[in-house]
Amino acid sequence: MNTQAHASFYFPGRHLLTCEGLSAQEINSLLDLADRAADINRQVNKKRDVLRGRTLINLFFEVSTRTQSSFELAGKRLGADVMNMNVATSSVQKGESLIDTAMTLNAMRPDLLVVRHHAAGAVELLAQKVDCSVINAGDGAHEHPTQALLDALTIRRAKGRIAGLTVAICGDILHSRVARSNIHVLNAMGARVRLVAPSTLLPPGIDRLGAEVYTDMWKGLQDCDIVMMLRLQRERMEGNYVPTSREYYHFFGLDQEKLDCAKPDALIMHPGPMNRGVEIASPIADHSRSVIREQVEMGVAVRMAVLEALARHLPNH
Amino acid sequence: MRPPIARDGAKAGAEAGTSTVFINARIIDPASGRDEPGGVLITDGVIADLGGHLRRNAPAGAVVVDCLGHILCPGLIDAQVYTGDPGQEHRETLKTASFAAAAGGVTTIACMPDTEPVIDQVALVDYVQRRARERAIVNVHIIAALTKGLKGHELAEVGLLQRAGAVAFSNGKSSIVNTSVMRNALLYAKDFDALIMHHTEDPFLTEGGAMNSGEVSTRLGLKGVNKAAETIVLERDVRLVGITGGRYHASTISCADSLAIVRGAKARGLPVSCGVSINHLTLNENDIGSYRTFFKVRPPLRSEEDRVAMVRALASGDIDVIVSSHDPQDADVKRRPFAEAADGAIGLETLLAAALRLYHSDEIGLLPLLRAMTIHPAKLLGLPGGRLEKGAPADLLLFDPGQPWVVDREQLRSRSKNSPFDEQKLQGRVLKTMVAGRMVYQYGS
């Protein structure tokens, strides 16, 4: 599938905490690795030994099913020992501070730490305190780097390129780490980014991150190559940010009428989990141009690529 | 967002092909500044022609109305009318309110969402519009609830309500206390270019208050409501408009301090406008006299200095619209000790005559006075009326500004009789009112 010329591998980072500042070369390096991983994942024998002997800890302070299992699978397919920290029953509930938790885990000598936390900046703080490589699996409304990378991989495989495409990210931009990471990655790759949301779900100054802002979805989707929908949390559709899910669906839900504003070959994406009938019409989620399931598949591949890239910098003695 | 659709819930109007011509009139159109002798030709419910050439010459076949030199102007538009329809029909129905409006020269009323149930859903907007079409004799528009149940917590469906025909959004008789809700309301409404009309009174400062705070309230032994209750909310709202850009209208301001805030906001180029009720232009706290509850309104009647400041601001254009703030209350809730009596005064039928007090006392000219009841509210609410021009709806008012009369509340058409102008001498009589080419009121008949 990969039609992009293979540039030489370049990824000097020890952690993956943010997409802000990543170059096209760094991103392409990860996507190239991920492309190969995706091919291997389709074989009967998916197991490699790139991370043999390494320990990967999934530290999730926020409940997650897909991201955590995606990282777990990625680690196992590369041969690492994977441990999932069940935070709901851990010492965090007993009042232990983030730093103390980090120090405790550090003493167990993991090689790779995958962290999700509800507070923006918490993963970076943790990375300063441990000796291993840290991957941000989502910190508050800040970033979710592997989601943006898997989105980029999905787009690159389907469209053959990212540069020059127009991508509309629609929905709850205000609370979305996915949107922020995607803005950085897509800009670095030369795409045009549009944000489509009611003003109540747009953070101030977001246009300065490199995006055009639309509060009218019909206009925002005009001639787009990619329509990327975001999840709207239930508690945000009951009058605080938008009046009701009914009104939200009417003006910001992706249905056939609004999709028709985009290019005829536009792809439909969603990071999941979806609210069918809120931000996306059910038939649209299952549309022939929907690549939502491919996104999940590419998620494992991208996480394998990230683990592999970071492992190259791990000490060998 | 889709542009708001200005919909007129008007009557079907005159039958197709029929023409009426008003001749020998003094035509006043505040929108264009026109004030000249002439006539107006109405065909199929719209203004077909107007001007000096129609002063004496009636086109063949048209029904001729000789205005005898009286003033012919656009029908008044009242941007704040409370009814009891649905839910409190003993106070007022859309039908009785529309009869009072027609008798007062008011051809369009915008109804507030403070009903039972509160108008916060599309189905209720549809329902009220249908009832108005069936029963009302003037144009009825709906100001929908800004928050669910007017509780001030959760936004109502601004986009869908607007599509259903709501011309503006209001939290009724209460201010939104939660600053974050108000900010999000302004932000959200901006996407639809929807107008927010806000009652500006801090509920904590007004709690238990029965009238303006000061010497009079102290003499009467009544708990007062300080002007700061109004200015604090207004000032806050203006700050929020500054960060959101939402279109904002302070529904009924009552004191000079509020004017300073509105002037400042307008000078900064913010989308802010304001209104004043006819009561605050023509009455003051002294009118309460010995606990007369028909003068108990919200915001409370203020001092004479404040009233004069309101009138001057109207003349200078700082105040955009005059509303009747027509609020029917039955005798049961008004015939109580002052502090326990209900707030509110009816005003549709006396709106023009009360406003003309200011003209007769040389406080303001006819054009700025009528502007605030015609073209200004029309523009504010996005309505096609309020102006005399070819193609505009034939919503017209013919009145004799000099004719005196004494208000008798029992003769008023409103179902409730709580008029603060009862037994007062007013000067200025509505002679004819036309809505969409159809005569809905004629004096003496």
Interface residues (C-beta under 8 A of the other chain):
Chain A: P198 S199 T200 T215 D216 E238 G239 N240 Y241 V242 P243 T244 R246 E247 H250 F251
Chain B: M1 R2 T147 K148 H153 E154 L155 A156 E157 V158 G159 L160 V181 N184 L187 Y188 K190 D191 T244
